[in-house]
Structures are given as structure tokens and as C-alpha cells.
């Protein structure tokens, strides 16, 4: 049997508020991670263990500090 892994990505306008809401409702959420010049993402899990990600577009996200 072949399995395909699909990732659900939900676009949000405020990733910080969305992360807080996921945690408030009993799920888990990692801290947001930058995607330079594209936006922010965070991996989450709902109360039943289903994984999903949040994405906020933001072209002003800087590249990681290379020092």
C-alpha cells in the first residue's frame, strides 16, 4: 500500500495570535520560524494529534544572522 503524506497549511494574518489560540484551545504549536523574504511558519498539532502548519506571508522577514 502506498501512502502519501499531505501537510495542511493554513494561511493566517497574525501568526503570533494563531499560535496562542492553538495553545489556548489545548493543542500544541512550535514557535514561529522565519522563511526569509517570504514569511513565517509554525508547526502545530490539534488535541487529537493531527498535524498542521500555520503560515503568515511577510516579505520583510530577514535572513538568519550568519554570525
Residue pairs with C-beta under 8 A, 6 or more apart in sequence:
7 51
7 52
7 53
8 51
8 52
8 53
9 41
9 52
9 53
9 54
9 55
10 18
10 52
10 53
10 54
10 55
11 55
11 56
11 57
12 18
12 54
12 55
12 56
13 56
14 56
15 32
15 40
15 41
15 42
15 54
15 55
15 56
16 32
18 42
18 54
18 56
19 29
19 31
19 32
19 42
19 44
19 54
22 28
22 29
22 44
22 46
22 54
23 29
25 47
26 47
27 44
27 45
27 46
27 47
28 44
28 45
29 42
29 43
29 44
29 45
29 54
30 42
30 43
30 44
31 42
32 40
32 41
32 42
32 54
32 56
33 40
33 41
33 42
34 40
34 61
34 62
34 64
35 41
35 61
36 61
36 62
36 63
36 64
37 59
37 61
37 63
38 57
38 58
38 59
38 61
39 55
39 56
39 57
39 58
39 59
39 61
40 55
40 56
40 58
40 61
41 53
41 54
41 55
41 56
42 53
42 54
43 51
43 53
44 51
44 52
44 53
44 54
45 51
45 52
46 52
